[in-house]
Amino acid sequence: GRTLFPYTTLFRSLEGVECVTATSAREALLLHQEQVFPVVLTDICMPNMNGVEFIRSVKKIHPICILFAMTGYSSFSTLIQCLEMGVSDYFTKPFDPAHVVQTVKEALCRHARWKEVLQGCLTTPPRVS
């Protein structure tokens, strides 16, 4: 059967929590280069590219992307690596999908707020004292 969250899930809208899934890190990176996904949930163990490498690549493309990591093989060192790269939360399998969806909704709201702040910074001229 198909899992609720395959290797990588890219979220772009709060209404109904619109998402796109990818079955590989490479596919997810291509999608992320084509359009902005404010929130990404990724597995740590994936074929061809591990989650830590993927997270690093996403942050280069979209520095304010909110990232969540999931794994069935948690380790202290991986958790620390993820946190150092700016992962917002780290889910160990099995996890409650409803909790993850709620966390993603909150992240989408946070990203929208950040985007407004950034747009304000770009349109407001600096103050001269």
C-alpha positions in Angstrom: 0.0 0.0 0.0 0.9 3.6 -0.3 2.0 5.5 2.8 0.5 8.7 3.9 3.8 10.5 3.8 6.2 8.9 1.2 9.9 9.9 1.2 9.2 13.6 0.8 6.0 15.7 1.0 6.0 19.3 -0.1 3.3 21.5 1.3 2.2 24.7 -0.4 -1.3 25.7 0.8 -3.1 25.7 4.1 -6.6 25.2 2.6 -7.0 21.5 2.9 -3.3 21.2 3.4 -2.4 21.0 -0.3 0.6 18.8 -0.9 2.7 17.2 -3.5 4.6 13.9 -2.8 7.9 12.8 -4.2 9.3 9.2 -4.2 12.9 10.4 -4.2 15.0 13.3 -3.0 16.0 14.1 -6.6 12.3 14.3 -7.6 11.6 16.5 -4.6 14.5 18.9 -5.4 13.3 19.2 -9.0 9.8 20.1 -7.8 11.2 22.5 -5.3 13.2 24.3 -8.0 10.1 24.7 -10.2 7.9 26.2 -7.5 8.1 27.4 -3.9 7.0 25.0 -1.2 7.0 26.7 2.2 6.9 23.5 4.2 8.7 20.2 3.5 8.4 16.9 5.4 11.2 14.5 4.5 12.4 11.1 5.5 16.0 10.8 6.6 16.6 7.4 5.0 16.0 7.6 1.2 17.7 5.9 -1.8 20.4 7.9 -3.6 20.5 10.8 -1.3 20.0 10.9 2.5 17.7 13.3 4.2 20.5 15.4 5.7 21.9 16.1 2.2 18.4 16.8 0.9 17.7 19.3 3.8 21.0 21.0 3.0 20.0 21.3 -0.7 16.5 22.6 0.1 17.9 25.3 2.4 20.2 26.5 -0.5 17.2 26.8 -2.8 14.7 28.3 -0.2 16.4 29.4 3.0 13.1 30.1 4.9 11.5 26.8 4.0 10.2 25.1 7.1 11.5 21.6 7.2 10.4 18.6 9.2 12.3 15.3 9.3 10.9 11.8 9.9 12.6 8.6 10.5 12.2 5.0 11.6 15.8 4.9 12.6 16.4 7.8 15.0 19.8 8.5 16.3 21.2 11.3 18.5 23.7 12.4 15.9 21.1 12.6 13.1 18.8 14.6 15.3 21.6 17.0 16.1 22.5 17.3 12.4 18.9 18.1 11.5 18.5 20.6 14.2 21.8 22.4 13.3 20.5 22.7 9.7 17.3 24.3 10.9 14.8 21.4 10.9 11.8 22.6 12.9 10.8 19.2 14.2 11.8 15.6 14.1 9.2 12.8 14.0 10.0 9.2 14.7 7.9 6.5 13.1 5.3 5.4 13.8 3.8 8.9 14.4 0.3 10.3 14.6 -0.6 11.7 11.1 -3.1 14.1 12.7 -0.4 15.6 14.8 1.9 16.0 11.8 -0.9 17.6 9.8 -1.6 20.1 12.6 2.1 20.9 12.9 2.3 21.5 9.1 -0.7 23.8 9.3 1.0 25.8 12.0 4.2 26.0 9.9 2.3 27.2 6.9 0.8 30.0 8.9 4.3 30.9 10.3 5.7 30.9 6.8 2.9 33.2 5.5 3.7 35.6 8.4 7.4 35.5 7.6 6.7 36.2 3.9 4.7 39.3 4.9 7.5 40.5 7.0 10.0 39.9 4.2 7.8 41.7 1.7 7.5 44.6 4.1 11.3 44.8 4.4 11.7 44.8 0.6 9.1 47.6 0.1 10.0 49.8 3.0 13.0 52.1 2.5 15.5 52.1 5.3 15.1 54.8 7.9 17.7 57.5 8.1 18.5 58.9 11.5 
